Structures are given as C-alpha cells and as structure tokens.
Amino acid sequence: MNLQSFDSLASGFASTERMPVLFVGHGNPMNAILENETTANWRKMAEGIQPKAILCISAHWQTRGTLVTMAPKPQTIHDFGGFPKELFEVQYPAPGAPEAAHLLIQQVKTHTVEEDHEWGLDHGTWSVLVKMFPKADVPVFQLSLDHHMSPAAHYALGEELKALRHKGILIVGSGNSIHNLRQARWNSDQPYDWALAFDSRIKSMIENQDHQSLIHYANLGTEALLSIPTNEHYLPMLYTLALRDAQDQLTFFNETIEMSAIGMRSFVLA
C-alpha cells in the first residue's frame, strides 16, 4: 500500500475520543441464545458505545504467525460440537472491516501481521457481539493468537494497538481468566477452592496494575496452573490490559465462576 492510499484509508478512521476496551469472559457458547445475568451484563456494557469498527481478539483463533481478517463479509463459524441445532442456526452477518485491518497492520512496527482472507467470526466473537450489538451493523474483524509467542510478546503486541482506540475502533478481548474444561462440572456452578483463590488474586493484580505478575502467571503457583492449563483463553485478557491508558477507569462485571472451573470475570477500561 502506498502512502497516498494509506492516507485515504486513514481518513475513514479520523481521530476520535478514546474508545473503551473490554475483556469479556465468554464461557459457554449457549450464552449466544440464552438470556441470563451474564448476557444482560454484556448488553449493558455495550450501551452507548458507537464504534466505527470492532476488533476482537478471540481465544478461538490460534495460528502460526499473527493474522488479521480481511473478509468483507465474514462467515459465522460454528466451531464447536454437541450443542442444540438452534445454536448452529445463529448467524451474525456483520460486515468485515478490511480498512481497519489495514490500519492495524500499519500500526504494528515490531511484529509482522499478515492478511487472512478465509477466516470469519468464531464463537468467541459472535456469541458475545450478538448480545452487545444485536443489529450486526458494526464492521468486525479479528486478530489471531500466534501460539508460538510468549505471553510477554502478546502483551507487547497489544501495546502497539493503543492508537486504534483513538480511531473509533472498539477492541474486545474474548476468552476466560480461568479455563479448565477437564475439571469443569457441567451441572454445578460451585467453584473449586483453587478457582476462587486464583480469581481473587487476578482481581487484585488487575486493580493494582500488576501486569508483570499476570504476564508471568506460570510463577504464581498451583492455583494458576490449575486455572490456566493452556493459555489461549487467558491471552486475550493480556491484550486488554496492555491497552490500558493512565486515564482509564476500571469496572468489573460478570465476576462469577461457571461450571466450577470457568472464570467469567470481565472488565471494561474507559
């Protein structure tokens, strides 16, 4: 892309007031078709937010290398099994945001971000946005998680995206702060003691902006290792934290633990 075409592209995303940034514990895909306290809070958090585009960093798109979606009409991906037909029938026909994706590529200076023209919107994205922005009229694009990168590298990449908040782009990290499906009890929401303890530590570290401890979670002991046996659901939270500005106020919502081992802790920085 030459300089002239980039200037033309950027003109569509003129500087705006700083957009909020969200981390959403998305949990069970069934939330897309259920009405409960979790989904009500998703809807409430989106009230009054009018983005030009939405960038979602979802736990459910892991790749070799870092990719950003370019599809003008992204497909709704039903990347799960064993759920009711009603869930597979959900479509989220939001337009893509290739111009915003190009802005993202230009913004990142220390890392190569490649274009992807095949991926659509996975359930980490659409199961949340279908409640937050049910009209599906805001362009949406996704950034992948390179599974070869360290948590510190993911956090550093997130820091490079800060300028997008001033271009009318709402950035949403979608995962879970605690995610241990092997330990999950599908018919119980009574949390394990280790999950409660780690959730409390996460809350305190976020409040105190102790991001280094959160990045190096593997040093936090058995509670952390049980809560994060694999880190694809945890990493989107690091992107959200990396985007924090000094002026941001922190608000927690959905502070529950579902199925005993799925932390739904969510927060907005605005």
Contacts in CASP RR format, 6 or more apart in sequence:
PFRMAT RR
TARGET T0000
AUTHOR 0000-0000-0000
METHOD contacts of the structure
MODEL  1
MNLQSFDSLASGFASTERMPVLFVGHGNPMNAILENETTANWRKMAEGIQ
PKAILCISAHWQTRGTLVTMAPKPQTIHDFGGFPKELFEVQYPAPGAPEA
AHLLIQQVKTHTVEEDHEWGLDHGTWSVLVKMFPKADVPVFQLSLDHHMS
PAAHYALGEELKALRHKGILIVGSGNSIHNLRQARWNSDQPYDWALAFDS
RIKSMIENQDHQSLIHYANLGTEALLSIPTNEHYLPMLYTLALRDAQDQL
TFFNETIEMSAIGMRSFVLA
1 9 0 8 1.000
1 102 0 8 1.000
1 106 0 8 1.000
6 102 0 8 1.000
6 106 0 8 1.000
9 99 0 8 1.000
9 102 0 8 1.000
9 103 0 8 1.000
10 103 0 8 1.000
10 167 0 8 1.000
12 52 0 8 1.000
12 99 0 8 1.000
13 52 0 8 1.000
13 53 0 8 1.000
13 99 0 8 1.000
13 100 0 8 1.000
13 103 0 8 1.000
13 167 0 8 1.000
13 168 0 8 1.000
13 169 0 8 1.000
14 167 0 8 1.000
15 166 0 8 1.000
15 167 0 8 1.000
16 52 0 8 1.000
16 166 0 8 1.000
16 167 0 8 1.000
16 168 0 8 1.000
17 166 0 8 1.000
18 165 0 8 1.000
18 166 0 8 1.000
18 245 0 8 1.000
18 247 0 8 1.000
18 270 0 8 1.000
19 49 0 8 1.000
19 51 0 8 1.000
19 165 0 8 1.000
19 166 0 8 1.000
19 168 0 8 1.000
19 169 0 8 1.000
19 170 0 8 1.000
19 171 0 8 1.000
20 49 0 8 1.000
20 170 0 8 1.000
20 268 0 8 1.000
20 269 0 8 1.000
20 270 0 8 1.000
21 165 0 8 1.000
21 170 0 8 1.000
21 171 0 8 1.000
21 172 0 8 1.000
21 240 0 8 1.000
21 243 0 8 1.000
21 244 0 8 1.000
21 248 0 8 1.000
21 268 0 8 1.000
21 269 0 8 1.000
21 270 0 8 1.000
22 45 0 8 1.000
22 170 0 8 1.000
22 171 0 8 1.000
22 172 0 8 1.000
22 173 0 8 1.000
22 240 0 8 1.000
22 266 0 8 1.000
22 267 0 8 1.000
22 268 0 8 1.000
22 269 0 8 1.000
23 172 0 8 1.000
23 173 0 8 1.000
23 174 0 8 1.000
23 175 0 8 1.000
23 177 0 8 1.000
23 236 0 8 1.000
23 237 0 8 1.000
23 240 0 8 1.000
23 241 0 8 1.000
23 266 0 8 1.000
23 267 0 8 1.000
23 268 0 8 1.000
24 42 0 8 1.000
24 128 0 8 1.000
24 172 0 8 1.000
24 173 0 8 1.000
24 174 0 8 1.000
24 175 0 8 1.000
24 254 0 8 1.000
24 266 0 8 1.000
25 174 0 8 1.000
25 175 0 8 1.000
25 176 0 8 1.000
25 177 0 8 1.000
25 254 0 8 1.000
25 263 0 8 1.000
25 264 0 8 1.000
25 265 0 8 1.000
25 266 0 8 1.000
26 59 0 8 1.000
26 123 0 8 1.000
26 124 0 8 1.000
26 127 0 8 1.000
26 128 0 8 1.000
26 174 0 8 1.000
26 175 0 8 1.000
26 176 0 8 1.000
27 175 0 8 1.000
27 176 0 8 1.000
27 258 0 8 1.000
27 262 0 8 1.000
27 263 0 8 1.000
27 264 0 8 1.000
28 258 0 8 1.000
28 259 0 8 1.000
28 262 0 8 1.000
29 80 0 8 1.000
29 83 0 8 1.000
29 87 0 8 1.000
29 123 0 8 1.000
29 124 0 8 1.000
29 127 0 8 1.000
30 83 0 8 1.000
30 84 0 8 1.000
30 87 0 8 1.000
31 38 0 8 1.000
31 39 0 8 1.000
31 42 0 8 1.000
31 127 0 8 1.000
31 128 0 8 1.000
31 131 0 8 1.000
32 87 0 8 1.000
32 90 0 8 1.000
32 123 0 8 1.000
32 126 0 8 1.000
32 127 0 8 1.000
32 130 0 8 1.000
32 131 0 8 1.000
33 86 0 8 1.000
33 87 0 8 1.000
33 90 0 8 1.000
37 254 0 8 1.000
37 256 0 8 1.000
38 254 0 8 1.000
38 256 0 8 1.000
38 264 0 8 1.000
39 131 0 8 1.000
41 253 0 8 1.000
41 254 0 8 1.000
41 266 0 8 1.000
42 128 0 8 1.000
42 131 0 8 1.000
42 132 0 8 1.000
42 254 0 8 1.000
43 131 0 8 1.000
43 132 0 8 1.000
44 253 0 8 1.000
45 132 0 8 1.000
45 253 0 8 1.000
45 266 0 8 1.000
45 268 0 8 1.000
46 131 0 8 1.000
46 132 0 8 1.000
46 133 0 8 1.000
49 170 0 8 1.000
51 138 0 8 1.000
51 168 0 8 1.000
51 169 0 8 1.000
51 170 0 8 1.000
52 100 0 8 1.000
52 138 0 8 1.000
52 139 0 8 1.000
52 167 0 8 1.000
52 168 0 8 1.000
52 169 0 8 1.000
53 97 0 8 1.000
53 100 0 8 1.000
53 138 0 8 1.000
53 139 0 8 1.000
53 140 0 8 1.000
53 141 0 8 1.000
53 168 0 8 1.000
53 169 0 8 1.000
53 170 0 8 1.000
54 94 0 8 1.000
54 97 0 8 1.000
54 129 0 8 1.000
54 133 0 8 1.000
54 138 0 8 1.000
54 139 0 8 1.000
54 140 0 8 1.000
54 141 0 8 1.000
54 169 0 8 1.000
54 170 0 8 1.000
54 171 0 8 1.000
54 172 0 8 1.000
55 97 0 8 1.000
55 100 0 8 1.000
55 104 0 8 1.000
55 140 0 8 1.000
55 141 0 8 1.000
55 142 0 8 1.000
55 143 0 8 1.000
55 161 0 8 1.000
55 164 0 8 1.000
55 169 0 8 1.000
55 170 0 8 1.000
55 171 0 8 1.000
55 172 0 8 1.000
56 121 0 8 1.000
56 124 0 8 1.000
56 125 0 8 1.000
56 128 0 8 1.000
56 129 0 8 1.000
56 140 0 8 1.000
56 141 0 8 1.000
56 142 0 8 1.000
56 143 0 8 1.000
56 171 0 8 1.000
56 172 0 8 1.000
56 173 0 8 1.000
56 174 0 8 1.000
57 142 0 8 1.000
57 143 0 8 1.000
57 145 0 8 1.000
57 171 0 8 1.000
57 172 0 8 1.000
57 173 0 8 1.000
57 174 0 8 1.000
57 235 0 8 1.000
57 236 0 8 1.000
57 239 0 8 1.000
58 122 0 8 1.000
58 124 0 8 1.000
58 125 0 8 1.000
58 142 0 8 1.000
58 145 0 8 1.000
58 173 0 8 1.000
58 174 0 8 1.000
58 175 0 8 1.000
58 236 0 8 1.000
59 124 0 8 1.000
59 145 0 8 1.000
59 174 0 8 1.000
59 175 0 8 1.000
59 176 0 8 1.000
59 179 0 8 1.000
59 232 0 8 1.000
59 233 0 8 1.000
59 235 0 8 1.000
59 236 0 8 1.000
60 79 0 8 1.000
60 122 0 8 1.000
60 123 0 8 1.000
60 124 0 8 1.000
60 125 0 8 1.000
60 232 0 8 1.000
61 67 0 8 1.000
61 119 0 8 1.000
61 122 0 8 1.000
61 142 0 8 1.000
61 144 0 8 1.000
61 145 0 8 1.000
62 144 0 8 1.000
62 145 0 8 1.000
62 146 0 8 1.000
62 147 0 8 1.000
62 232 0 8 1.000
63 116 0 8 1.000
63 144 0 8 1.000
63 145 0 8 1.000
63 146 0 8 1.000
63 147 0 8 1.000
64 146 0 8 1.000
64 147 0 8 1.000
64 148 0 8 1.000
65 112 0 8 1.000
65 114 0 8 1.000
65 144 0 8 1.000
65 146 0 8 1.000
65 148 0 8 1.000
65 149 0 8 1.000
66 111 0 8 1.000
66 112 0 8 1.000
66 113 0 8 1.000
66 114 0 8 1.000
66 143 0 8 1.000
66 144 0 8 1.000
66 145 0 8 1.000
66 146 0 8 1.000
66 149 0 8 1.000
66 157 0 8 1.000
67 113 0 8 1.000
67 114 0 8 1.000
67 115 0 8 1.000
67 116 0 8 1.000
67 119 0 8 1.000
67 143 0 8 1.000
67 144 0 8 1.000
68 101 0 8 1.000
68 104 0 8 1.000
68 105 0 8 1.000
68 113 0 8 1.000
68 114 0 8 1.000
68 115 0 8 1.000
68 116 0 8 1.000
68 141 0 8 1.000
68 142 0 8 1.000
68 143 0 8 1.000
68 144 0 8 1.000
69 96 0 8 1.000
69 101 0 8 1.000
69 116 0 8 1.000
69 117 0 8 1.000
69 119 0 8 1.000
69 120 0 8 1.000
69 141 0 8 1.000
69 142 0 8 1.000
70 98 0 8 1.000
70 101 0 8 1.000
70 115 0 8 1.000
70 116 0 8 1.000
70 117 0 8 1.000
70 141 0 8 1.000
71 96 0 8 1.000
71 98 0 8 1.000
71 117 0 8 1.000
71 118 0 8 1.000
71 119 0 8 1.000
71 120 0 8 1.000
72 95 0 8 1.000
72 96 0 8 1.000
72 98 0 8 1.000
73 93 0 8 1.000
73 95 0 8 1.000
73 96 0 8 1.000
74 94 0 8 1.000
74 95 0 8 1.000
74 96 0 8 1.000
74 119 0 8 1.000
74 120 0 8 1.000
74 121 0 8 1.000
74 140 0 8 1.000
74 141 0 8 1.000
74 142 0 8 1.000
75 120 0 8 1.000
75 121 0 8 1.000
76 90 0 8 1.000
76 91 0 8 1.000
76 92 0 8 1.000
76 93 0 8 1.000
76 120 0 8 1.000
76 121 0 8 1.000
76 126 0 8 1.000
77 119 0 8 1.000
77 120 0 8 1.000
77 121 0 8 1.000
77 122 0 8 1.000
77 123 0 8 1.000
77 126 0 8 1.000
78 87 0 8 1.000
78 88 0 8 1.000
78 90 0 8 1.000
78 123 0 8 1.000
79 122 0 8 1.000
79 123 0 8 1.000
80 87 0 8 1.000
80 123 0 8 1.000
90 126 0 8 1.000
90 127 0 8 1.000
90 130 0 8 1.000
92 121 0 8 1.000
92 125 0 8 1.000
92 126 0 8 1.000
92 129 0 8 1.000
92 130 0 8 1.000
92 136 0 8 1.000
93 136 0 8 1.000
94 121 0 8 1.000
94 126 0 8 1.000
94 129 0 8 1.000
94 133 0 8 1.000
94 136 0 8 1.000
94 137 0 8 1.000
94 138 0 8 1.000
94 139 0 8 1.000
94 140 0 8 1.000
95 137 0 8 1.000
95 139 0 8 1.000
95 140 0 8 1.000
96 139 0 8 1.000
96 140 0 8 1.000
96 141 0 8 1.000
97 139 0 8 1.000
97 140 0 8 1.000
97 141 0 8 1.000
98 141 0 8 1.000
100 139 0 8 1.000
100 141 0 8 1.000
100 164 0 8 1.000
100 167 0 8 1.000
100 169 0 8 1.000
101 115 0 8 1.000
101 141 0 8 1.000
103 164 0 8 1.000
103 167 0 8 1.000
103 169 0 8 1.000
104 113 0 8 1.000
104 141 0 8 1.000
104 143 0 8 1.000
104 161 0 8 1.000
104 164 0 8 1.000
105 113 0 8 1.000
105 115 0 8 1.000
107 160 0 8 1.000
107 161 0 8 1.000
107 163 0 8 1.000
107 164 0 8 1.000
108 157 0 8 1.000
108 160 0 8 1.000
108 161 0 8 1.000
109 160 0 8 1.000
110 156 0 8 1.000
110 160 0 8 1.000
111 153 0 8 1.000
111 157 0 8 1.000
111 160 0 8 1.000
113 143 0 8 1.000
116 144 0 8 1.000
119 142 0 8 1.000
119 144 0 8 1.000
120 142 0 8 1.000
121 129 0 8 1.000
121 140 0 8 1.000
121 142 0 8 1.000
122 142 0 8 1.000
124 174 0 8 1.000
124 175 0 8 1.000
125 140 0 8 1.000
125 142 0 8 1.000
125 172 0 8 1.000
125 174 0 8 1.000
128 172 0 8 1.000
128 174 0 8 1.000
129 136 0 8 1.000
129 140 0 8 1.000
129 172 0 8 1.000
130 136 0 8 1.000
138 170 0 8 1.000
145 154 0 8 1.000
145 232 0 8 1.000
145 235 0 8 1.000
145 236 0 8 1.000
146 154 0 8 1.000
147 232 0 8 1.000
149 157 0 8 1.000
151 215 0 8 1.000
151 216 0 8 1.000
151 217 0 8 1.000
151 231 0 8 1.000
151 234 0 8 1.000
151 235 0 8 1.000
151 238 0 8 1.000
152 215 0 8 1.000
152 216 0 8 1.000
154 235 0 8 1.000
154 238 0 8 1.000
154 239 0 8 1.000
155 211 0 8 1.000
155 215 0 8 1.000
155 238 0 8 1.000
155 239 0 8 1.000
155 241 0 8 1.000
155 242 0 8 1.000
156 242 0 8 1.000
157 239 0 8 1.000
157 242 0 8 1.000
158 238 0 8 1.000
158 239 0 8 1.000
158 242 0 8 1.000
158 243 0 8 1.000
159 242 0 8 1.000
159 243 0 8 1.000
161 171 0 8 1.000
161 239 0 8 1.000
161 242 0 8 1.000
161 243 0 8 1.000
162 243 0 8 1.000
162 245 0 8 1.000
164 171 0 8 1.000
165 171 0 8 1.000
165 243 0 8 1.000
165 245 0 8 1.000
171 239 0 8 1.000
171 240 0 8 1.000
171 243 0 8 1.000
173 236 0 8 1.000
173 237 0 8 1.000
173 239 0 8 1.000
173 240 0 8 1.000
174 236 0 8 1.000
175 233 0 8 1.000
175 234 0 8 1.000
175 236 0 8 1.000
175 237 0 8 1.000
176 233 0 8 1.000
176 234 0 8 1.000
176 262 0 8 1.000
176 263 0 8 1.000
176 264 0 8 1.000
177 199 0 8 1.000
177 202 0 8 1.000
177 227 0 8 1.000
177 233 0 8 1.000
177 234 0 8 1.000
177 237 0 8 1.000
177 263 0 8 1.000
177 265 0 8 1.000
178 195 0 8 1.000
178 198 0 8 1.000
178 199 0 8 1.000
178 202 0 8 1.000
178 227 0 8 1.000
178 228 0 8 1.000
178 257 0 8 1.000
178 261 0 8 1.000
178 262 0 8 1.000
178 263 0 8 1.000
178 265 0 8 1.000
179 227 0 8 1.000
179 228 0 8 1.000
179 229 0 8 1.000
179 230 0 8 1.000
179 233 0 8 1.000
179 234 0 8 1.000
179 261 0 8 1.000
179 262 0 8 1.000
179 263 0 8 1.000
180 195 0 8 1.000
180 226 0 8 1.000
180 227 0 8 1.000
180 228 0 8 1.000
180 229 0 8 1.000
180 261 0 8 1.000
180 262 0 8 1.000
181 261 0 8 1.000
181 262 0 8 1.000
182 229 0 8 1.000
183 192 0 8 1.000
183 226 0 8 1.000
183 260 0 8 1.000
183 261 0 8 1.000
184 259 0 8 1.000
184 260 0 8 1.000
184 261 0 8 1.000
184 262 0 8 1.000
185 259 0 8 1.000
185 260 0 8 1.000
185 261 0 8 1.000
186 259 0 8 1.000
188 259 0 8 1.000
188 260 0 8 1.000
189 256 0 8 1.000
189 257 0 8 1.000
189 258 0 8 1.000
189 259 0 8 1.000
189 260 0 8 1.000
190 260 0 8 1.000
191 199 0 8 1.000
191 257 0 8 1.000
191 260 0 8 1.000
191 261 0 8 1.000
192 226 0 8 1.000
192 260 0 8 1.000
192 261 0 8 1.000
194 222 0 8 1.000
194 223 0 8 1.000
194 226 0 8 1.000
194 227 0 8 1.000
195 223 0 8 1.000
195 226 0 8 1.000
195 227 0 8 1.000
195 257 0 8 1.000
195 260 0 8 1.000
195 261 0 8 1.000
195 263 0 8 1.000
196 257 0 8 1.000
197 223 0 8 1.000
198 220 0 8 1.000
198 223 0 8 1.000
198 224 0 8 1.000
198 226 0 8 1.000
198 227 0 8 1.000
199 227 0 8 1.000
199 255 0 8 1.000
199 257 0 8 1.000
199 263 0 8 1.000
199 265 0 8 1.000
201 220 0 8 1.000
201 223 0 8 1.000
202 214 0 8 1.000
202 265 0 8 1.000
203 252 0 8 1.000
203 255 0 8 1.000
203 265 0 8 1.000
204 210 0 8 1.000
205 211 0 8 1.000
205 213 0 8 1.000
205 214 0 8 1.000
206 214 0 8 1.000
206 241 0 8 1.000
206 250 0 8 1.000
206 267 0 8 1.000
207 250 0 8 1.000
209 244 0 8 1.000
211 238 0 8 1.000
211 241 0 8 1.000
211 242 0 8 1.000
213 219 0 8 1.000
213 220 0 8 1.000
214 237 0 8 1.000
214 238 0 8 1.000
214 241 0 8 1.000
215 238 0 8 1.000
217 224 0 8 1.000
217 228 0 8 1.000
217 231 0 8 1.000
217 234 0 8 1.000
218 224 0 8 1.000
218 225 0 8 1.000
227 261 0 8 1.000
228 234 0 8 1.000
240 267 0 8 1.000
240 269 0 8 1.000
243 269 0 8 1.000
244 269 0 8 1.000
245 269 0 8 1.000
248 269 0 8 1.000
248 270 0 8 1.000
249 269 0 8 1.000
249 270 0 8 1.000
250 267 0 8 1.000
250 268 0 8 1.000
250 269 0 8 1.000
251 267 0 8 1.000
251 268 0 8 1.000
251 270 0 8 1.000
252 265 0 8 1.000
252 266 0 8 1.000
252 267 0 8 1.000
253 266 0 8 1.000
253 267 0 8 1.000
253 268 0 8 1.000
254 264 0 8 1.000
254 265 0 8 1.000
254 266 0 8 1.000
255 264 0 8 1.000
255 265 0 8 1.000
255 266 0 8 1.000
256 263 0 8 1.000
256 264 0 8 1.000
257 263 0 8 1.000
257 264 0 8 1.000
258 264 0 8 1.000
END
